[in-house]
């Protein structure tokens, strides 16, 4: 997609293309994910697309055991809860996403502040109109 307008449809298309995109104000530099077409900080309407790396840290989370019909169809229920997280991206914006690779049944084992990385969900046979943002704990790189 070459320089599409900043709106939800374009954002969802970027997600389908496995790109996490946000918008950046050309006036003050504030960044937003999902993108906004007007800056909430300075109220300018001169925004541009910016790609996020997909790395961040866990700011907050909740475990969910009674889901929507879609999450129940994916196998989540009282016996198999999932986590919904607020992820602080390295670039600054915060985004809500599913958190995998943790034990949602034991939330006391999940550490706020843990480094996370974006993964593109490919579980199951269901094809989604818009991919779900999914983060998991980042494995520390060994620098020996």
LUMSEZA-609599 format. One record per atom (N, C-alpha, C, O): residue number from 1; residue in one letter; atom name; x negated, z, y. Coordinates in nm, 2 decimals, always signed. Layout:
<atoms>
   seq   type   atom       xx       zz       yy
   NUM      A     CA        X        Z        Y
...
</atoms>
This chain:
<atoms>
   seq   type   atom       xx       zz       yy
     1      X      N    -0.08    +0.00    -0.12
     1      X     CA    +0.00    +0.00    +0.00
     1      X      C    -0.09    +0.00    +0.12
     1      X      O    -0.17    +0.09    +0.14
     2      X      N    -0.08    -0.10    +0.20
     2      X     CA    -0.16    -0.11    +0.32
     2      X      C    -0.08    -0.06    +0.44
     2      X      O    +0.01    -0.13    +0.50
     3      X      N    -0.12    +0.06    +0.49
     3      X     CA    -0.07    +0.11    +0.61
     3      X      C    +0.09    +0.11    +0.63
     3      X      O    +0.14    +0.06    +0.72
     4      X      N    +0.16    +0.17    +0.53
     4      X     CA    +0.30    +0.18    +0.54
     4      X      C    +0.35    +0.28    +0.64
     4      X      O    +0.27    +0.36    +0.69
     5      X      N    +0.47    +0.27    +0.69
     5      X     CA    +0.52    +0.37    +0.78
     5      X      C    +0.52    +0.51    +0.72
     5      X      O    +0.53    +0.52    +0.59
     6      X      N    +0.51    +0.61    +0.80
     6      X     CA    +0.51    +0.75    +0.75
     6      X      C    +0.65    +0.80    +0.73
     6      X      O    +0.72    +0.83    +0.83
     7      X      N    +0.69    +0.80    +0.61
     7      X     CA    +0.82    +0.86    +0.57
     7      X      C    +0.82    +0.90    +0.42
     7      X      O    +0.72    +0.86    +0.35
     8      X      N    +0.93    +0.96    +0.38
     8      X     CA    +0.94    +1.01    +0.24
     8      X      C    +0.92    +0.89    +0.13
     8      X      O    +0.85    +0.92    +0.03
     9      X      N    +0.98    +0.78    +0.16
     9      X     CA    +0.97    +0.67    +0.06
     9      X      C    +0.82    +0.63    +0.04
     9      X      O    +0.78    +0.61    -0.07
    10      X      N    +0.74    +0.62    +0.15
    10      X     CA    +0.60    +0.58    +0.13
    10      X      C    +0.52    +0.69    +0.06
    10      X      O    +0.44    +0.66    -0.02
    11      X      N    +0.55    +0.82    +0.09
    11      X     CA    +0.49    +0.93    +0.03
    11      X      C    +0.51    +0.93    -0.12
    11      X      O    +0.42    +0.95    -0.20
    12      X      N    +0.64    +0.90    -0.16
    12      X     CA    +0.67    +0.90    -0.31
    12      X      C    +0.60    +0.78    -0.37
    12      X      O    +0.56    +0.79    -0.49
    13      X      N    +0.59    +0.67    -0.30
    13      X     CA    +0.52    +0.55    -0.36
    13      X      C    +0.37    +0.59    -0.38
    13      X      O    +0.31    +0.55    -0.48
    14      X      N    +0.31    +0.66    -0.28
    14      X     CA    +0.17    +0.70    -0.30
    14      X      C    +0.16    +0.79    -0.42
    14      X      O    +0.06    +0.78    -0.50
    15      X      N    +0.25    +0.88    -0.44
    15      X     CA    +0.25    +0.97    -0.56
    15      X      C    +0.26    +0.89    -0.69
    15      X      O    +0.19    +0.92    -0.78
    16      X      N    +0.34    +0.79    -0.69
    16      X     CA    +0.35    +0.70    -0.81
    16      X      C    +0.22    +0.63    -0.83
    16      X      O    +0.19    +0.60    -0.95
    17      X      N    +0.15    +0.60    -0.73
    17      X     CA    +0.01    +0.54    -0.74
    17      X      C    -0.10    +0.64    -0.76
    17      X      O    -0.22    +0.61    -0.76
    18      X      N    -0.06    +0.77    -0.78
    18      X     CA    -0.15    +0.88    -0.81
    18      X      C    -0.25    +0.90    -0.69
    18      X      O    -0.37    +0.92    -0.71
    19      X      N    -0.19    +0.91    -0.57
    19      X     CA    -0.26    +0.94    -0.45
    19      X      C    -0.18    +1.05    -0.38
    19      X      O    -0.07    +1.03    -0.35
    20      X      N    -0.25    +1.16    -0.35
    20      X     CA    -0.19    +1.26    -0.27
    20      X      C    -0.22    +1.24    -0.12
    20      X      O    -0.34    +1.26    -0.08
    21      X      N    -0.12    +1.19    -0.05
    21      X     CA    -0.14    +1.15    +0.09
    21      X      C    -0.07    +1.25    +0.18
    21      X      O    +0.04    +1.30    +0.15
    22      X      N    -0.12    +1.27    +0.30
    22      X     CA    -0.06    +1.35    +0.40
    22      X      C    -0.07    +1.27    +0.53
    22      X      O    -0.12    +1.16    +0.53
    23      X      N    -0.02    +1.33    +0.64
    23      X     CA    -0.04    +1.27    +0.77
    23      X      C    -0.12    +1.36    +0.86
    23      X      O    -0.13    +1.48    +0.84
    24      X      N    -0.19    +1.29    +0.95
    24      X     CA    -0.28    +1.36    +1.04
    24      X      C    -0.24    +1.31    +1.18
    24      X      O    -0.23    +1.19    +1.21
    25      X      N    -0.23    +1.41    +1.28
    25      X     CA    -0.20    +1.38    +1.41
    25      X      C    -0.33    +1.32    +1.48
    25      X      O    -0.43    +1.38    +1.47
    26      X      N    -0.32    +1.20    +1.54
    26      X     CA    -0.43    +1.14    +1.60
    26      X      C    -0.47    +1.22    +1.74
    26      X      O    -0.57    +1.20    +1.79
    27      X      N    -0.37    +1.30    +1.79
    27      X     CA    -0.40    +1.37    +1.91
    27      X      C    -0.47    +1.50    +1.89
    27      X      O    -0.57    +1.53    +1.95
    28      X      N    -0.42    +1.59    +1.80
    28      X     CA    -0.47    +1.72    +1.78
    28      X      C    -0.54    +1.74    +1.65
    28      X      O    -0.61    +1.84    +1.63
    29      X      N    -0.52    +1.65    +1.55
    29      X     CA    -0.59    +1.66    +1.42
    29      X      C    -0.51    +1.74    +1.32
    29      X      O    -0.56    +1.75    +1.20
    30      X      N    -0.40    +1.80    +1.35
    30      X     CA    -0.32    +1.87    +1.25
    30      X      C    -0.28    +1.78    +1.13
    30      X      O    -0.25    +1.67    +1.15
    31      X      N    -0.28    +1.84    +1.01
    31      X     CA    -0.25    +1.76    +0.89
    31      X      C    -0.13    +1.82    +0.82
    31      X      O    -0.11    +1.94    +0.83
    32      X      N    -0.05    +1.74    +0.75
    32      X     CA    +0.07    +1.78    +0.69
    32      X      C    +0.08    +1.71    +0.55
    32      X      O    +0.06    +1.59    +0.54
    33      X      N    +0.13    +1.79    +0.45
    33      X     CA    +0.16    +1.74    +0.32
    33      X      C    +0.29    +1.82    +0.28
    33      X      O    +0.28    +1.94    +0.28
    34      X      N    +0.40    +1.76    +0.25
    34      X     CA    +0.43    +1.62    +0.27
    34      X      C    +0.41    +1.57    +0.41
    34      X      O    +0.41    +1.66    +0.50
    35      X      N    +0.39    +1.44    +0.43
    35      X     CA    +0.37    +1.39    +0.57
    35      X      C    +0.48    +1.41    +0.66
    35      X      O    +0.60    +1.41    +0.62
    36      X      N    +0.45    +1.42    +0.79
    36      X     CA    +0.55    +1.43    +0.90
    36      X      C    +0.52    +1.31    +0.99
    36      X      O    +0.41    +1.26    +1.00
    37      X      N    +0.63    +1.26    +1.05
    37      X     CA    +0.60    +1.15    +1.15
    37      X      C    +0.59    +1.20    +1.29
    37      X      O    +0.55    +1.12    +1.38
    38      X      N    +0.61    +1.33    +1.31
    38      X     CA    +0.59    +1.39    +1.44
    38      X      C    +0.51    +1.52    +1.42
    38      X      O    +0.55    +1.59    +1.33
    39      X      N    +0.41    +1.54    +1.50
    39      X     CA    +0.33    +1.66    +1.48
    39      X      C    +0.40    +1.79    +1.53
    39      X      O    +0.45    +1.79    +1.64
    40      X      N    +0.41    +1.89    +1.44
    40      X     CA    +0.47    +2.01    +1.47
    40      X      C    +0.39    +2.10    +1.57
    40      X      O    +0.44    +2.19    +1.64
    41      X      N    +0.26    +2.07    +1.58
    41      X     CA    +0.17    +2.15    +1.66
    41      X      C    +0.17    +2.10    +1.81
    41      X      O    +0.19    +2.18    +1.90
    42      X      N    +0.16    +1.97    +1.83
    42      X     CA    +0.16    +1.92    +1.97
    42      X      C    +0.27    +1.83    +2.00
    42      X      O    +0.29    +1.78    +2.12
    43      X      N    +0.36    +1.80    +1.91
    43      X     CA    +0.48    +1.72    +1.92
    43      X      C    +0.46    +1.57    +1.95
    43      X      O    +0.54    +1.50    +2.00
    44      X      N    +0.34    +1.53    +1.92
    44      X     CA    +0.30    +1.39    +1.94
    44      X      C    +0.36    +1.31    +1.82
    44      X      O    +0.38    +1.37    +1.71
    45      X      N    +0.38    +1.18    +1.84
    45      X     CA    +0.43    +1.10    +1.73
    45      X      C    +0.33    +0.99    +1.68
    45      X      O    +0.37    +0.89    +1.63
    46      X      N    +0.21    +1.02    +1.71
    46      X     CA    +0.10    +0.93    +1.67
    46      X      C    +0.03    +0.99    +1.55
    46      X      O    -0.07    +1.05    +1.56
    47      X      N    +0.09    +0.96    +1.43
    47      X     CA    +0.03    +1.01    +1.31
    47      X      C    -0.03    +0.90    +1.23
    47      X      O    +0.01    +0.78    +1.24
    48      X      N    -0.12    +0.93    +1.14
    48      X     CA    -0.19    +0.84    +1.05
    48      X      C    -0.20    +0.90    +0.91
    48      X      O    -0.20    +1.02    +0.90
    49      X      N    -0.20    +0.81    +0.81
    49      X     CA    -0.22    +0.86    +0.67
    49      X      C    -0.36    +0.91    +0.65
    49      X      O    -0.45    +0.86    +0.70
    50      X      N    -0.36    +1.01    +0.57
    50      X     CA    -0.49    +1.06    +0.52
    50      X      C    -0.48    +1.11    +0.38
    50      X      O    -0.38    +1.17    +0.34
    51      X      N    -0.58    +1.07    +0.30
    51      X     CA    -0.58    +1.11    +0.16
    51      X      C    -0.64    +1.25    +0.13
    51      X      O    -0.74    +1.28    +0.19
    52      X      N    -0.57    +1.33    +0.05
    52      X     CA    -0.62    +1.46    +0.02
    52      X      C    -0.70    +1.45    -0.11
    52      X      O    -0.67    +1.37    -0.20
    53      X      N    -0.80    +1.54    -0.12
    53      X     CA    -0.88    +1.54    -0.24
    53      X      C    -0.81    +1.59    -0.36
    53      X      O    -0.84    +1.55    -0.48
    54      X      N    -0.72    +1.68    -0.34
    54      X     CA    -0.65    +1.74    -0.46
    54      X      C    -0.71    +1.86    -0.51
    54      X      O    -0.69    +1.90    -0.62
    55      X      N    -0.79    +1.93    -0.42
    55      X     CA    -0.86    +2.06    -0.46
    55      X      C    -0.81    +2.16    -0.36
    55      X      O    -0.78    +2.13    -0.24
    56      X      N    -0.79    +2.28    -0.41
    56      X     CA    -0.74    +2.39    -0.32
    56      X      C    -0.75    +2.52    -0.39
    56      X      O    -0.82    +2.54    -0.49
    57      X      N    -0.67    +2.62    -0.34
    57      X     CA    -0.67    +2.75    -0.40
    57      X      C    -0.52    +2.80    -0.40
    57      X      O    -0.44    +2.75    -0.33
    58      X      N    -0.50    +2.89    -0.49
    58      X     CA    -0.36    +2.95    -0.51
    58      X      C    -0.33    +3.05    -0.40
    58      X      O    -0.40    +3.15    -0.39
    59      X      N    -0.23    +3.02    -0.32
    59      X     CA    -0.19    +3.11    -0.21
    59      X      C    -0.08    +3.20    -0.26
    59      X      O    -0.08    +3.32    -0.22
    60      X      N    +0.01    +3.15    -0.34
    60      X     CA    +0.13    +3.23    -0.39
    60      X      C    +0.19    +3.16    -0.51
    60      X      O    +0.16    +3.04    -0.53
    61      X      N    +0.26    +3.23    -0.59
    61      X     CA    +0.33    +3.17    -0.70
    61      X      C    +0.45    +3.26    -0.75
    61      X      O    +0.46    +3.37    -0.71
    62      X      N    +0.53    +3.19    -0.82
    62      X     CA    +0.64    +3.26    -0.89
    62      X      C    +0.66    +3.20    -1.02
    62      X      O    +0.63    +3.09    -1.05
    63      X      N    +0.71    +3.28    -1.12
    63      X     CA    +0.74    +3.23    -1.25
    63      X      C    +0.89    +3.21    -1.26
    63      X      O    +0.97    +3.28    -1.20
    64      X      N    +0.93    +3.10    -1.32
    64      X     CA    +1.07    +3.06    -1.33
    64      X      C    +1.11    +3.04    -1.48
    64      X      O    +1.04    +2.97    -1.55
    65      X      N    +1.21    +3.12    -1.52
    65      X     CA    +1.25    +3.11    -1.66
    65      X      C    +1.39    +3.05    -1.67
    65      X      O    +1.43    +3.02    -1.78
    66      X      N    +1.46    +3.04    -1.56
    66      X     CA    +1.59    +2.98    -1.57
    66      X      C    +1.58    +2.85    -1.48
    66      X      O    +1.59    +2.87    -1.35
    67      X      N    +1.57    +2.74    -1.54
    67      X     CA    +1.54    +2.62    -1.46
    67      X      C    +1.66    +2.53    -1.44
    67      X      O    +1.77    +2.56    -1.47
    68      X      N    +1.63    +2.42    -1.38
    68      X     CA    +1.72    +2.31    -1.35
    68      X      C    +1.74    +2.24    -1.48
    68      X      O    +1.67    +2.25    -1.58
    69      X      N    +1.85    +2.15    -1.49
    69      X     CA    +1.86    +2.07    -1.61
    69      X      C    +1.74    +1.99    -1.65
    69      X      O    +1.70    +1.97    -1.76
    70      X      N    +1.67    +1.94    -1.54
    70      X     CA    +1.55    +1.86    -1.57
    70      X      C    +1.44    +1.94    -1.63
    70      X      O    +1.37    +1.90    -1.72
    71      X      N    +1.41    +2.07    -1.58
    71      X     CA    +1.31    +2.15    -1.64
    71      X      C    +1.34    +2.20    -1.77
    71      X      O    +1.26    +2.22    -1.86
    72      X      N    +1.47    +2.23    -1.80
    72      X     CA    +1.52    +2.27    -1.93
    72      X      C    +1.49    +2.15    -2.03
    72      X      O    +1.45    +2.18    -2.14
    73      X      N    +1.52    +2.03    -1.98
    73      X     CA    +1.50    +1.91    -2.07
    73      X      C    +1.35    +1.90    -2.10
    73      X      O    +1.31    +1.84    -2.21
    74      X      N    +1.26    +1.95    -2.02
    74      X     CA    +1.12    +1.94    -2.04
    74      X      C    +1.07    +2.06    -2.13
    74      X      O    +0.95    +2.07    -2.17
    75      X      N    +1.16    +2.15    -2.17
    75      X     CA    +1.13    +2.26    -2.26
    75      X      C    +1.10    +2.39    -2.19
    75      X      O    +1.06    +2.49    -2.26
    76      X      N    +1.13    +2.40    -2.06
    76      X     CA    +1.11    +2.53    -1.99
    76      X      C    +1.24    +2.61    -2.00
    76      X      O    +1.35    +2.56    -1.97
    77      X      N    +1.23    +2.74    -2.03
    77      X     CA    +1.35    +2.83    -2.04
    77      X      C    +1.30    +2.97    -2.04
    77      X      O    +1.19    +3.00    -2.01
    78      X      N    +1.39    +3.06    -2.08
    78      X     CA    +1.35    +3.21    -2.08
    78      X      C    +1.24    +3.24    -2.18
    78      X      O    +1.16    +3.33    -2.15
    79      X      N    +1.22    +3.16    -2.28
    79      X     CA    +1.11    +3.18    -2.38
    79      X      C    +0.99    +3.10    -2.34
    79      X      O    +0.88    +3.13    -2.39
    80      X      N    +1.00    +3.01    -2.24
    80      X     CA    +0.89    +2.93    -2.20
    80      X      C    +0.90    +2.91    -2.05
    80      X      O    +0.93    +2.80    -2.01
    81      X      N    +0.86    +3.01    -1.97
    81      X     CA    +0.87    +2.99    -1.82
    81      X      C    +0.76    +2.91    -1.77
    81      X      O    +0.66    +2.88    -1.84
    82      X      N    +0.78    +2.86    -1.65
    82      X     CA    +0.68    +2.79    -1.58
    82      X      C    +0.65    +2.85    -1.44
    82      X      O    +0.73    +2.93    -1.40
    83      X      N    +0.54    +2.81    -1.38
    83      X     CA    +0.50    +2.86    -1.25
    83      X      C    +0.52    +2.76    -1.14
    83      X      O    +0.48    +2.64    -1.16
    84      X      N    +0.57    +2.80    -1.03
    84      X     CA    +0.58    +2.72    -0.91
    84      X      C    +0.48    +2.79    -0.81
    84      X      O    +0.49    +2.91    -0.79
    85      X      N    +0.39    +2.71    -0.75
    85      X     CA    +0.29    +2.76    -0.67
    85      X      C    +0.28    +2.70    -0.53
    85      X      O    +0.33    +2.59    -0.51
    86      X      N    +0.23    +2.78    -0.44
    86      X     CA    +0.19    +2.73    -0.31
    86      X      C    +0.04    +2.71    -0.31
    86      X      O    -0.03    +2.81    -0.34
    87      X      N    -0.01    +2.59    -0.29
    87      X     CA    -0.15    +2.56    -0.30
    87      X      C    -0.20    +2.53    -0.16
    87      X      O    -0.15    +2.44    -0.09
    88      X      N    -0.30    +2.60    -0.12
    88      X     CA    -0.37    +2.57    +0.01
    88      X      C    -0.48    +2.47    -0.02
    88      X      O    -0.58    +2.50    -0.08
    89      X      N    -0.45    +2.35    +0.03
    89      X     CA    -0.55    +2.24    +0.00
    89      X      C    -0.67    +2.26    +0.09
    89      X      O    -0.67    +2.33    +0.19
    90      X      N    -0.79    +2.21    +0.04
    90      X     CA    -0.91    +2.23    +0.11
    90      X      C    -0.91    +2.17    +0.25
    90      X      O    -0.98    +2.22    +0.34
    91      X      N    -0.82    +2.07    +0.27
    91      X     CA    -0.81    +2.01    +0.40
    91      X      C    -0.73    +2.09    +0.50
    91      X      O    -0.72    +2.06    +0.62
    92      X      N    -0.66    +2.19    +0.45
    92      X     CA    -0.58    +2.28    +0.54
    92      X      C    -0.43    +2.29    +0.51
    92      X      O    -0.38    +2.40    +0.50
    93      X      N    -0.36    +2.18    +0.48
    93      X     CA    -0.22    +2.19    +0.45
    93      X      C    -0.19    +2.27    +0.32
    93      X      O    -0.28    +2.28    +0.23
    94      X      N    -0.07    +2.32    +0.32
    94      X     CA    -0.03    +2.39    +0.19
    94      X      C    +0.08    +2.30    +0.13
    94      X      O    +0.16    +2.24    +0.20
    95      X      N    +0.09    +2.30    +0.00
    95      X     CA    +0.18    +2.22    -0.07
    95      X      C    +0.24    +2.30    -0.19
    95      X      O    +0.17    +2.38    -0.25
    96      X      N    +0.37    +2.28    -0.22
    96      X     CA    +0.43    +2.34    -0.33
    96      X      C    +0.42    +2.25    -0.45
    96      X      O    +0.44    +2.13    -0.44
    97      X      N    +0.38    +2.31    -0.57
    97      X     CA    +0.35    +2.23    -0.69
    97      X      C    +0.37    +2.32    -0.81
    97      X      O    +0.38    +2.44    -0.80
    98      X      N    +0.38    +2.25    -0.92
    98      X     CA    +0.39    +2.32    -1.05
    98      X      C    +0.25    +2.37    -1.08
    98      X      O    +0.15    +2.29    -1.06
    99      X      N    +0.23    +2.49    -1.14
    99      X     CA    +0.10    +2.54    -1.18
    99      X      C    +0.10    +2.54    -1.33
    99      X      O    +0.18    +2.61    -1.40
   100      X      N    +0.00    +2.47    -1.39
   100      X     CA    -0.01    +2.47    -1.53
   100      X      C    -0.15    +2.52    -1.57
   100      X      O    -0.24    +2.54    -1.48
   101      X      N    -0.17    +2.55    -1.70
   101      X     CA    -0.30    +2.60    -1.75
   101      X      C    -0.31    +2.75    -1.73
   101      X      O    -0.42    +2.81    -1.73
   102      X      N    -0.19    +2.82    -1.70
   102      X     CA    -0.19    +2.96    -1.68
   102      X      C    -0.08    +3.01    -1.78
   102      X      O    +0.01    +2.93    -1.82
   103      X      N    -0.08    +3.14    -1.80
   103      X     CA    +0.03    +3.20    -1.89
   103      X      C    +0.14    +3.25    -1.80
   103      X      O    +0.14    +3.36    -1.75
   104      X      N    +0.24    +3.17    -1.78
   104      X     CA    +0.36    +3.21    -1.70
   104      X      C    +0.43    +3.33    -1.75
   104      X      O    +0.50    +3.39    -1.68
   105      X      N    +0.42    +3.35    -1.88
   105      X     CA    +0.48    +3.47    -1.94
   105      X      C    +0.41    +3.60    -1.91
   105      X      O    +0.47    +3.71    -1.94
   106      X      N    +0.29    +3.59    -1.86
   106      X     CA    +0.21    +3.71    -1.82
   106      X      C    +0.16    +3.68    -1.68
   106      X      O    +0.04    +3.66    -1.66
   107      X      N    +0.25    +3.69    -1.58
   107      X     CA    +0.20    +3.66    -1.44
   107      X      C    +0.09    +3.75    -1.39
   107      X      O    +0.02    +3.71    -1.30
   108      X      N    +0.08    +3.87    -1.45
   108      X     CA    -0.03    +3.96    -1.40
   108      X      C    -0.17    +3.90    -1.43
   108      X      O    -0.27    +3.95    -1.37
   109      X      N    -0.18    +3.80    -1.51
   109      X     CA    -0.31    +3.74    -1.54
   109      X      C    -0.34    +3.63    -1.45
   109      X      O    -0.45    +3.57    -1.46
   110      X      N    -0.25    +3.59    -1.36
   110      X     CA    -0.27    +3.48    -1.26
   110      X      C    -0.33    +3.54    -1.13
   110      X      O    -0.27    +3.63    -1.07
   111      X      N    -0.44    +3.48    -1.09
   111      X     CA    -0.51    +3.54    -0.97
   111      X      C    -0.48    +3.45    -0.85
   111      X      O    -0.52    +3.33    -0.84
   112      X      N    -0.42    +3.52    -0.75
   112      X     CA    -0.41    +3.45    -0.62
   112      X      C    -0.55    +3.43    -0.56
   112      X      O    -0.63    +3.52    -0.57
   113      X      N    -0.57    +3.31    -0.50
   113      X     CA    -0.70    +3.28    -0.46
   113      X      C    -0.79    +3.20    -0.55
   113      X      O    -0.89    +3.14    -0.52
   114      X      N    -0.74    +3.18    -0.68
   114      X     CA    -0.81    +3.10    -0.78
   114      X      C    -0.82    +2.96    -0.73
   114      X      O    -0.73    +2.90    -0.68
   115      X      N    -0.94    +2.90    -0.76
   115      X     CA    -0.95    +2.75    -0.72
   115      X      C    -0.87    +2.67    -0.82
   115      X      O    -0.86    +2.69    -0.94
   116      X      N    -0.81    +2.56    -0.76
   116      X     CA    -0.72    +2.48    -0.83
   116      X      C    -0.75    +2.33    -0.81
   116      X      O    -0.82    +2.30    -0.71
   117      X      N    -0.71    +2.25    -0.90
   117      X     CA    -0.73    +2.10    -0.89
   117      X      C    -0.60    +2.03    -0.93
   117      X      O    -0.52    +2.08    -1.01
   118      X      N    -0.58    +1.92    -0.86
   118      X     CA    -0.46    +1.84    -0.89
   118      X      C    -0.47    +1.76    -1.02
   118      X      O    -0.58    +1.70    -1.05
   119      X      N    -0.37    +1.76    -1.10
   119      X     CA    -0.37    +1.68    -1.22
   119      X      C    -0.24    +1.60    -1.21
   119      X      O    -0.14    +1.64    -1.16
   120      X      N    -0.24    +1.48    -1.27
   120      X     CA    -0.12    +1.39    -1.27
   120      X      C    -0.05    +1.41    -1.40
   120      X      O    -0.10    +1.37    -1.50
   121      X      N    +0.06    +1.47    -1.39
   121      X     CA    +0.14    +1.50    -1.51
   121      X      C    +0.17    +1.38    -1.59
   121      X      O    +0.22    +1.28    -1.54
   122      X      N    +0.14    +1.39    -1.72
   122      X     CA    +0.18    +1.28    -1.81
   122      X      C    +0.24    +1.33    -1.94
   122      X      O    +0.23    +1.26    -2.04
   123      X      N    +0.29    +1.45    -1.94
   123      X     CA    +0.35    +1.50    -2.06
   123      X      C    +0.49    +1.44    -2.08
   123      X      O    +0.56    +1.40    -1.99
   124      X      N    +0.52    +1.44    -2.21
   124      X     CA    +0.66    +1.39    -2.25
   124      X      C    +0.68    +1.25    -2.23
   124      X      O    +0.59    +1.17    -2.19
   125      X      N    +0.79    +1.20    -2.27
   125      X     CA    +0.83    +1.06    -2.26
   125      X      C    +0.91    +1.03    -2.14
   125      X      O    +0.93    +0.91    -2.11
   126      X      N    +0.95    +1.13    -2.06
   126      X     CA    +1.04    +1.10    -1.95
   126      X      C    +0.95    +1.03    -1.84
   126      X      O    +0.84    +1.07    -1.80
   127      X      N    +1.01    +0.92    -1.78
   127      X     CA    +0.95    +0.85    -1.67
   127      X      C    +1.02    +0.90    -1.55
   127      X      O    +1.14    +0.89    -1.54
   128      X      N    +0.95    +0.95    -1.45
   128      X     CA    +1.01    +1.00    -1.33
   128      X      C    +1.00    +0.90    -1.22
   128      X      O    +0.91    +0.82    -1.21
   129      X      N    +1.10    +0.91    -1.14
   129      X     CA    +1.10    +0.83    -1.01
   129      X      C    +0.98    +0.87    -0.93
   129      X      O    +0.91    +0.78    -0.87
   130      X      N    +0.96    +1.00    -0.91
   130      X     CA    +0.85    +1.05    -0.84
   130      X      C    +0.78    +1.15    -0.92
   130      X      O    +0.84    +1.25    -0.98
   131      X      N    +0.65    +1.13    -0.94
   131      X     CA    +0.57    +1.23    -1.02
   131      X      C    +0.58    +1.37    -0.96
   131      X      O    +0.59    +1.39    -0.84
   132      X      N    +0.57    +1.47    -1.05
   132      X     CA    +0.57    +1.61    -1.01
   132      X      C    +0.42    +1.64    -0.97
   132      X      O    +0.33    +1.61    -1.05
   133      X      N    +0.40    +1.71    -0.86
   133      X     CA    +0.27    +1.76    -0.83
   133      X      C    +0.24    +1.87    -0.92
   133      X      O    +0.32    +1.97    -0.93
   134      X      N    +0.13    +1.87    -0.99
   134      X     CA    +0.08    +1.97    -1.08
   134      X      C    -0.06    +2.00    -1.05
   134      X      O    -0.15    +1.92    -1.04
   135      X      N    -0.09    +2.13    -1.04
   135      X     CA    -0.22    +2.18    -1.02
   135      X      C    -0.25    +2.27    -1.14
   135      X      O    -0.17    +2.33    -1.21
   136      X      N    -0.38    +2.29    -1.17
   136      X     CA    -0.43    +2.38    -1.28
   136      X      C    -0.56    +2.44    -1.23
   136      X      O    -0.62    +2.39    -1.13
   137      X      N    -0.59    +2.55    -1.29
   137      X     CA    -0.72    +2.62    -1.25
   137      X      C    -0.84    +2.52    -1.27
   137      X      O    -0.85    +2.45    -1.36
   138      X      N    -0.92    +2.53    -1.17
   138      X     CA    -1.04    +2.44    -1.17
   138      X      C    -1.15    +2.51    -1.25
   138      X      O    -1.18    +2.63    -1.23
   139      X      N    -1.21    +2.43    -1.33
   139      X     CA    -1.32    +2.48    -1.42
   139      X      C    -1.45    +2.48    -1.33
   139      X      O    -1.48    +2.38    -1.27
   140      X      N    -1.51    +2.59    -1.33
   140      X     CA    -1.64    +2.60    -1.25
   140      X      C    -1.74    +2.51    -1.31
   140      X      O    -1.76    +2.50    -1.43
   141      X      N    -1.81    +2.43    -1.21
   141      X     CA    -1.91    +2.34    -1.26
   141      X      C    -2.04    +2.42    -1.27
   141      X      O    -2.08    +2.51    -1.19
   142      X      N    -2.11    +2.39    -1.38
   142      X     CA    -2.24    +2.46    -1.40
   142      X      C    -2.35    +2.39    -1.33
   142      X      O    -2.36    +2.27    -1.35
   143      X      N    -2.42    +2.46    -1.25
   143      X     CA    -2.53    +2.39    -1.17
   143      X      C    -2.67    +2.44    -1.22
   143      X      O    -2.75    +2.47    -1.13
   144      X      N    -2.69    +2.44    -1.34
   144      X     CA    -2.82    +2.49    -1.40
   144      X      C    -2.92    +2.38    -1.39
   144      X      O    -3.03    +2.40    -1.43
</atoms>
